[in-house]
């Protein structure tokens, strides 16, 4: 029959959690915020100023291209 849906019990309680309307992400713990905020800041910074990261890779890529020219 339809009485048993393999969930092993009632469905009460889990969907009745009240979240205050002021909290955009109330389930984030302080450690999660400490991880999320620097990652978000770096993502925005590199999106606005990509030459920060590209400048780090440029010498390595240039050297690799020079080695490929010599080998080829």
C-alpha positions in Angstrom: 0.0 0.0 0.0 0.8 3.7 0.1 1.2 3.9 3.9 5.0 3.0 3.9 7.3 5.2 1.8 10.5 3.8 3.2 11.3 6.9 5.3 10.9 5.1 8.5 8.6 7.3 10.5 6.7 10.5 10.5 7.6 13.7 8.7 7.1 16.1 11.5 9.4 18.8 12.7 12.0 19.1 9.9 10.0 21.6 7.8 8.8 23.8 10.6 12.1 25.6 11.3 11.5 29.3 11.8 14.2 31.6 10.3 14.3 35.2 11.3 13.7 37.4 8.2 16.8 39.5 8.9 19.3 36.7 8.5 20.3 36.1 4.9 22.4 33.0 5.6 21.6 32.0 9.2 23.1 28.5 8.9 26.7 29.7 8.4 28.9 29.2 11.4 31.8 31.6 12.2 34.4 29.3 10.7 32.4 29.1 7.5 32.2 32.9 7.4 35.9 33.1 8.0 36.4 30.9 4.9 33.8 32.4 2.7 34.7 36.1 3.1 38.3 35.9 2.0 37.4 33.7 -0.9 34.7 36.1 -2.0 37.1 39.1 -1.6 39.8 37.4 -3.7 37.2 36.4 -6.4 36.0 40.0 -6.6 39.5 41.5 -6.6 40.7 39.2 -9.4 37.5 39.9 -11.3 38.2 43.6 -11.2 42.0 43.5 -11.4 43.0 40.2 -13.3 46.5 41.4 -14.0 47.3 40.7 -10.3 47.2 36.9 -11.0 48.2 37.1 -14.7 51.4 39.0 -13.8 52.4 36.1 -11.6 52.1 33.5 -14.4 53.6 35.6 -17.2 57.3 34.8 -16.5 56.6 31.1 -16.2 54.5 31.0 -19.4 57.1 33.0 -21.3 59.9 30.7 -20.2 57.9 27.7 -21.2 57.2 29.1 -24.6 60.9 29.8 -25.1 61.7 26.2 -24.1 59.2 25.0 -26.7 60.7 27.1 -29.4 64.2 25.7 -28.7 62.9 22.1 -28.6 60.7 22.5 -31.7 
